[in-house]
Amino acid sequence: MKGNFVAYYRVSTDRQGRSGLGLEAQQRAVQSYLNGGDWFLVAELTEVETGRVEFIAVDNPHANKLTLHILAAVAQHEREMIAERTKAALQAARHALIGLREGAAVIPLRG
């Protein structure tokens, strides 16, 4: 793994938080995932859930759960569409290179 990461550890009860066992297992899982690579753990956040926590998006504080769910679904769809367009563009570039190698005429596109 490369890059900067923030670890988020969470247990559901105060008792689990006091025992530390669930948190230790999560910490080991994070260390195993990052596997000593070229990364930096910039922060670790530990939450012991003792009640309901309300999530507020600071850049859209009036958004409710439905709005956030829809925005997340749209973002996921856009990510998938970008991936498809990128794959298609790479495939077209490969075909163009193959055509150049075989002496085929390739007319560059101007945009």
PyMOL commands that set and color helices and strands:
alter all, ss='L'
color gray80, all
select helices_A, chain A and resi 14-19+21-34+65-101
alter helices_A, ss='H'
color red, helices_A
select strands_A, chain A and resi 2-11+38-48
alter strands_A, ss='S'
color yellow, strands_A
deselect
rebuild
show_as cartoon
